[in-house]
């Protein structure tokens, strides 16, 4: 075994219609996490009260 610390390969940013995934920097223990960013796919309509009879 080599004494060099293990390194994860740099992963390109992943994109889909509503989701973006980015690789985070490794922390002091060498753990590499991933950040997920969701785009909203629901539109919020302004509430209008119903007409009174």
Secondary structure, 3 states (H helix, E strand, C coil): CCCCCCCCCCCCCEECCCEEEEECCCCCCCCCCEEEEECCCCCCCCCCCCCCC
